[in-house]
């Protein structure tokens, strides 16, 4: 059966299905025949058949997540193993466009522009700090419970793609990878996946590499095809989510802040490489404001802290950059219609 029975052969949904099917095929390859039972059990658990994979049909990121969660119960390191083995071309059209790009920076731009086709669990934020590029994953709130697994997905996958783009022309020891959790029982897989220094129990999970790598030619680059592939992506998949999707970028910037202090408008603009006026104007066009986004982020985090932790309301107020619990409680009640203590009591009752 052909995928055309379900959707056009070239569409955004069809391309997402191809990426998911390729990921499942790579997963089966990683497990091998000795662990095929785990693969089959995972597919069954998610309601996926072999014909679904053959036809690129009946697939979703949610179902892939269910497969991996089921397998992870028996094989804890499968996420690192899988995402360190994916090929650029497993990412379909966008992978081919990235592999054909002139420079590593252009390839990363394409991959980030269509990031939502490859995962529904996190965003990746890329910042340049002097002569260093920092790539940091930000898990979506719905996946905070799988924090370590999401980090492994992002950092193993991104490091794998970065090394494919660069080939053997760089000294990978110039990079450094940090994990904000303790070494897992399968840390041997980390040594296989990351050919550079990596440390656990760090403040943040991130990849740091020299900024000059962005200017290096892609190892597989086909300069004649670079623009053609980019145009094909835009015509078939749409323009993608631009790096400067300002409202989204501001939210993720605030969620990934290193300390409790909320960034001022000027600091956020500088981080996003915009002037203060540009940032204010873009947010106005999106029918919002920086103050409103800060409030939304604070209230989202507040509810997460209240429902998922035992941190006191006073400490939560402090974490969210309120000087006193009173203003925090009033803001929370105005936003949600009930006080934070009610949210905490309901969570404990549930």
C-alpha positions, 0 to 999 in steps of 0.5 A: 500500500502506498502512502498516497492512500493516506495523504499527498506524497509530498506534504508536511504531514507525509514528511513527518511520517517519513522521519518517524518511520525512519526513526523506528527502522533505526531503532530496530537496527539498534536493538538487533535480532537479540532484542527484537522482542523488545522492539515488537512489544514496544510497537504493540504497546503503541498500536503500530504495525509493520505495515504502518512503518512500511507505508509511513502511516498511522505514526505520531511523535506521541506513539514513538514516545510510547514505544521508547518508554516501553523499551526503556523499562527493559533497556534504560540507555536506548534513547542515547543509543538510538539518537546517537545512531540516526543519520542526517538522511533519516530526517528526510527532506530536511536532512538532505537539505542540511547535508547539502548546505554550504556551511555547518551554520546554514545546515543548523539553521535549516534543521532548527527551522523544521525542528517541530517535524522531528520532536514534540518534546523540547526546543533547542536554544542556540546562543553565541557567547563570545567565541563559543556556541551554546546549544541548550535543550528546553523540555516542554512542560508536558515532558518535564517528568521525562527530563533526563530522557529528553536531555539525552534525546536532544544532546545525543541527537544534536551531537551526532548530527553536528559530527556528521556535518563536520566530518573528520576535519575538526578537533572534537576535543574542543567541545564540551558537553554537560549534563544536569544529572548524575551519571546513569548506570549505562554511562558507558553509552555516553563514552561511545556517543560523545567523542569529547569531554562530558561531565555530569552533575552540572548546573545545566545540560548543554553542548558548547563548541567553538563558534568558528565551526559554524563557518566550516563547510559541511562534509557532505556539501553539494553546493549546487544542490544547496539552494535547490533543497532549501527551496524544495523544503519551503515549497513542500513543507512551508517556510518553517518556524523562523528562528526569530519567532519572537514570542516563542523565543522569548518564552523559551529564553525565560524558561531556560534562564540560569538564575531566578531573576527574570531578564529585563526587556533590554537583556532579553533583546540583547540575548535575541540579538534585537534592539529593544525597540525591535523586540517591543514592536515584534511583540506588539505585532503578535498582540502581546507584550514582554510584561505579559509573556513574563507573567505567563512564564511565571504562572506556568512555572508556579503551577508546575512547582505547586502541583509537582513538588513540595517546595513552599509557596514562599520559596516558589515566590522567591524562585520566580523573582518575587520579593515577597509571597504576597505579590506572588499570591495576588498575581497567581489568584488574578491569573488563575482565579484561585490562590496558590494554596488551593492549587497545592491542596488540590494536587496533594488530594489528587 
